[in-house]
């Protein structure tokens, strides 16, 4: 799902996102709580109405942002005290009020406040964070159940790179019978082999009847691997953030469009791509847009990358339905490893 | 015509511009000559092909930019020496090479190099600039005639706020039989009454069979007045630049969308406007976009302002065709003077 941190997927309109094939987008509770505020969005009728996006929305718990934006002030059993990265004002997130905030935001899928363990972390620290994440998940669920409404609340599994912690946390979350599971604390700096090891370890333990979301992952390669280990849903800023740096994804690898070699390259980014940027514009034109700082350049690279990711997921679904996912994954990984310079 | 300085009308795609009703856009020769360069655009097949805009394009002479961007180094009868505002490199514009540059850019309507007299200027200085503008216009036309192609070259009338200079310059340019006339050097800081006085003075002198372009003007009020004095065509950054500052135009005056009073205002910018921003988004949402620096906000305010200007021109054409322009102008000026706060 494309990431729409501040009630917009950067550079794109809701209509464009639909045309690109987006079926759900993510909003960041932390950012929306600070600006424009959950009350304002509630007054607007919720995020869908406020932003003009009518398909599903998932909001995260805000926990990851409090940690990653260095906004953290103090963490206790009660919750997380943090300072706004905008004006330094002090705030408190608790398992209960984070449910309330997301209720006001009006997302379809919500997340309980969790502790995203940084990497590296000792086993003892990871275990402690796991315990707190579980306690908070339980409190969030209890609070949510007081007035469940139309939203669903997923459970979050932490545990860093430790298999025993992951197994224990998963079992406890499964026992609480959330309607979906989110796996957090991966792709936070750990080696790729640890990501794959944890996913492979968890794969046989995941309940068959619950959707599985892998938070904040990842590269096209990561997604191909994670789906192999049973992951259904992803959110990641990679397609949109890379686009704004001028990096575009293709089936044959990444391309850095700011490069001088593209100055007089009048081919589309990817001749085989059906996205709005590739149907109408050349590498040379998009490079010019990026070089002179024109917004249209960011719009086009973003549209291309989102289309690429959404098409990848669509292709994955087709391959799974055909019972050919293992081969599909190998073939796509091979193609991605080729490197764009050799192939275009 | 919307201004597309760097081969894009800021924030908009070519398709969107068409949908907004744009029939022609302007490109800036000075900027395009520096980046990406006229040769590259020629290699791409010209500006239309390079930028994906298939309707007409007008390119200016670059003269105004050389003066207004303080890039000017030396001006002689031969041409203008200037330094790039980007890297300080030295360049020379002559009447002849500016024709060649615009030939490579491939615009439909081109302009000869001129001297845009700054305001205020003494009569002697304005007279001298007028003479040079005329000499350069003649040289540009002679050079253009060596291989005219499909492009047309307009003539430019200068003369600051002096009626005698304006009359003389106009007559000389008319005698050269350019296919269209551009009036330059207005809206450069002079009082509004001087703009109107010069336009009123020139009105009876303008040839009936040539389109008249007023360079770089203006506000909705200026346009209503200038059309009254016989102007047919305009270009101005006002709709796009104001949009990026959060100022939007309505029939009832301007609105500064960043204002706190719009934070929870869930109406469209203008309930009677049919633009893409007003059909789908609220003031509160657009204000949020602008407040947090999201590109979608700039896209929406720009789309609204361009739609407003293009609709104004369209309404003007209807009123002229109906023989009711004088009343139309009075009614619209009255409406615009009301001020948005009273009326929305």
Interface residues (C-beta under 8 A of the other chain):
Chain A: X6 X7 X8 X10 X11 X12 X13 X14 X15 X31 X35 X36 X40 X43 X44 X50 X51 X52 X263 X264 X266 X280 X281 X282 X284 X285 X288 X289 X291 X292 X294 X295 X296 X298 X299
Chain B: X6 X7 X8 X10 X11 X12 X13 X14 X31 X35 X36 X40 X43 X44 X50 X51 X52 X263 X264 X266 X280 X281 X282 X284 X285 X288 X289 X291 X292 X294 X295 X296 X298 X299
